[in-house]
Amino acid sequence: MRTHPMRAHRRHRARAVIGVVTANVLLAACAGAGSLGTGGDTINVLMVNNPQMVELQKLTAKHFTKKTGIKVNFTTLPENDVRDKISQDFANQAGQYDVATISNYEAPIYAKNEWLRPLDPYLKKDADFDQKDILPPLRESLTGEDGKTYGQPFYGESSFLMYRKDVFAKKGLKMPAKPTWQQVAKLAAEADGAQRGMSGICLRGLPGWGELIAPLTTVVNTFGGTWFDKDYNARLTDPAFVKATKFYVDLVREHGESGATQSGFAECLNNMTQGKSAMWYDATSGAGPLEAAKSPVKGKIGYAPAPTVRTKSSGWLYTWAWGLQKASPNPDKAYKFISWASSKEYERLVGKEFGWANVPAGKRASTYEIPEYEKTAGAFGDVTRKAITETDPRDPGVQQRPTIGIQFVDIPEFADLGTKVSQELSAAIAGRQSVETALKKSQQLAEKVSEEYEGRGR
């Protein structure tokens, strides 16, 4: 099993508390909180308020609690807020929450800081869970440097290009089987204004390491750039990084959505659903809502691999996963919830109750063999699975990296660094400064991180 290459020292542990709380919101919605129990047959779960988690809440009492007798108190918050709350509770080992949603960014860091309970002892006794069915990139991304499992994915995603097949047909446009970013830019220009109020493409411009920085970094990777070289030297003003960033900024300014600096995943999803964008490069998880039964664009969307330039593939890797707090007073009951919420059984339950397009997919190989799911996800299922399985978090670009990560650098400081850099680049998208100026400021920020990690690369 792969050994995680990050070598953060003890003095960096305190920074993890700061670093993981500054992510911007991927999906904005209203927060809700359940009353917290005090132990016994009750567990407390803190989670992001994405649609898939909202559906989980609706199914838990009727199915999980009824079967096990374990009551689950949920606290749901937007991503920025939930990361803050999770890091505080887990860092202090307060034990207020037994389970929380963490991503493959936090998992290795939290494991290093000994905030999570390894799940391996439970997995040895839980043959029905079928750990080998979890897609390898996700298994590896939730593994600590000690080789132990510290999270189970609720759903996984990569990134790909979504486009309006009907609009392309009407305009006489053809999407290549494996598009390059230069081809996408040309298609965006030709599709711009194809319908009244329709932009050529939607790209995130909303500040945040989990918003603008995610897609932009995949563009940087495939153009040949990197945040840090193998020795942790900052490289944000290197020609490849500058070229990729200028390309992204110019594309969204010239043919992107209006109000781009306020557009993240949720806004671009809304634009695509309402016919305001001809193309959208983003998370593969966006396909489910686009193909949902009541979606006005159901059946009208085509799906292509993430565009490339110098690399064979360029999709990111991300998962919302369940982490078990080391200080949980009810670890056995908490694991039962994790096992159920990430199980094959739960996926079939969602398909039956809410429709197969709503299944929290992208984590299990067996999902793509379910006839009902294959039928519903025919347009995007195989493309999604291929995108996830082709990711290489260790080497996503053209040069060696100091640590893992495709759309992020897996060190505690990156959340704060990425968010600050995103603010500078969002200002460039708004036309308030040049890309060169934004990256010059960003390089100085990155160099401060470099100083802390000098000599600790691979």
Buried (B, 14 or more C-beta within 10 A) or exposed (E): EBEBBBBBEEEBBEBBBBBBBBBBBBBBBEEEEBEBBEEEEBBBBBBBBBBBBBBBBEBBEEBBBEEBEBBBBBBBBBBBBBBBBBBEBBBEBEBBBBBBBBBBBBBBBBBBBEBBBBBBEBBEEBEEBBBEBBBEBBBBBBBBBEEBBBBBBBBBBBBBBBBBBBBBEEBEBEBEEEBBBEBBBBBBBBBBEBBEEBBBBBBBBBBBBBBBBBBBBBBBBBBBBBBBBBBBBBBBBBEBBBBBBBBBBBBBBBBBBEEBBEBBBBBBBBBBBEBBBBBBBBBBBBBBBBBBEEBEBBEBBBBBBBBBBBBEBBBBBBBBBBBBBBBBBBBEBBBBBBBBBBBBBBBBBBBEEBBBBBBBBBBBBEBBEBEEBBEBBEBBBEBBBBBBBBBBBBEBBBEEBBBBBBBBBBBBBBBBBBBBBBBBBBBBBBEEBEBEEBBBBBBEBBEEBBEBBEEBBE
